């Protein structure tokens, strides 16, 4: 099944748009600490939309704005630290594939998935040993 559609834009194009926006305001040199704090604050604002309900309070538009803030700050952190975020996403997904093999989760009930998740958490070592 294909992922839900997004606009046809590359990560590099988005990266440049965000950088240009920040550079035009002299915000492109903000310290990583401040960016990380801002990312956490925005993630918490996203969480507020789901605090008391599975349905987002404020609707899709409000949630989209918070997600945009989270992604913008995440990309800024990558820029500030010269991190190729695409490379890191691919590597992280490879690790997750080892830690959480699809066969342990696909087609399983909620309780079976919860049990498989806990076993994966307990048995997986970050150093790969």
Helices and strands as residue ranges (DSSP letters): H 11-23, H 32-48, H 59-80, H 85-99, G 102-104, H 110-123
